[in-house]
Amino acid sequence: MPLVKKLIRVGKSSRAVIIPSEWLDYYEKQGLTVEAILMELNGEIKIRIPTEAEGKLINEADTKEGGD
């Protein structure tokens, strides 16, 4: 059964999903540092932790854009 999370308004035109800190704690106890998430859109929305290779691509893109 899927977990239902509400969207909250952020600013004038954005929405956000808040995830429980326990979810992040779980992965950190597994030795993973969660710095980003990926959202897949394919008829449904899935949020997942990037693979190591995807994380490197995200970091490279941030570096090129001057992001955090």
Contact map, one row per residue, 1 for C-alpha under 8 A:
11100000000000000000000000000000000000000000000000000000000000000000
11110000000000000000000000000000000000000000000000000000000000000000
11111000000000000000000000000000000000000000000000000000000000000000
01111100000000000000000000000000000000000000000000000000000000000000
00111110000000001110000000000000000000000000000000000000000000000000
00011111000000001100000000000000000000000000000000000000000000000000
00001111100000111100000000000000000000000000000000000000000000000000
00000111110000111100000000000000000000000000000000000000000000000000
00000011111111110000000000000000000000000000000000000000000000000000
00000001111111110000000000000000000000000000000000000000000000000000
00000000111111000000000000000000000000000000000000000000000000000000
00000000111111000000000000000000000000000000000000000000000000000000
00000000111111100000000000000000000000000000000000000000000000000000
00000000111111110000000000000000000000000000000000000000000000000000
00000011110011111000000000000000000000000000000000000000000000000000
00000011110001111100000000000000000000000000000000000000000000000000
00001111000000111110000000000000000000000000000000000000000000000000
00001111000000011111000000000000000000000000000000000000000000000000
00001000000000001111101000000000000000000000000000000000000000000000
00000000000000000111111100000000000000000000000000000000000000000000
00000000000000000011111110000000000000000000000000000000000000000000
00000000000000000001111111000000000000000000000000000000000000000000
00000000000000000011111111100000000000000000000000000000000000000000
00000000000000000001111111110000010000000000000000000000000000000000
00000000000000000000111111111000000000000000000000000000000000000000
00000000000000000000011111111100000000000000000000000000000000000000
00000000000000000000001111111111110000000000000000000000000000000000
00000000000000000000000111111111110000000000000000000000000000000000
00000000000000000000000011111111000000000000000000000000000000000000
00000000000000000000000001111111000000000000000000000000000000000000
00000000000000000000000000111111100000000000000000000000000000000000
00000000000000000000000000111111110000000000000000000000000000000000
00000000000000000000000000110011111000000000000000000000000000000000
00000000000000000000000100110001111110000000000010000000000000000000
00000000000000000000000000000000111110000000000000000000000000000000
00000000000000000000000000000000011111000000000011000010000000000000
00000000000000000000000000000000011111100000001111000000000000000000
00000000000000000000000000000000000111110000001111000000000000000000
00000000000000000000000000000000000011111000111100000000000000000000
00000000000000000000000000000000000001111101111000000000000000000000
00000000000000000000000000000000000000111111110000000000000000000000
00000000000000000000000000000000000000011111100000000000000000000000
00000000000000000000000000000000000000001111100000000000000000000000
00000000000000000000000000000000000000011111110000000000000000000000
00000000000000000000000000000000000000111111111000000000000000000000
00000000000000000000000000000000000000111001111100000000000000000000
00000000000000000000000000000000000011110000111110000000000000000000
00000000000000000000000000000000000011100000011111000000000000000000
00000000000000000000000000000000010111000000001111100000000000000000
00000000000000000000000000000000000111000000000111111110000000000000
00000000000000000000000000000000000000000000000011111110000000000000
00000000000000000000000000000000000000000000000001111111000000000000
00000000000000000000000000000000000000000000000001111111100000000000
00000000000000000000000000000000000000000000000001111111110000000000
00000000000000000000000000000000000100000000000001111111111000000000
00000000000000000000000000000000000000000000000000011111111100000000
00000000000000000000000000000000000000000000000000001111111110000000
00000000000000000000000000000000000000000000000000000111111111000000
00000000000000000000000000000000000000000000000000000011111111100000
00000000000000000000000000000000000000000000000000000001111111110000
00000000000000000000000000000000000000000000000000000000111111111000
00000000000000000000000000000000000000000000000000000000011111111111
00000000000000000000000000000000000000000000000000000000001111111111
00000000000000000000000000000000000000000000000000000000000111111110
00000000000000000000000000000000000000000000000000000000000011111110
00000000000000000000000000000000000000000000000000000000000001111111
00000000000000000000000000000000000000000000000000000000000001111111
00000000000000000000000000000000000000000000000000000000000001100111
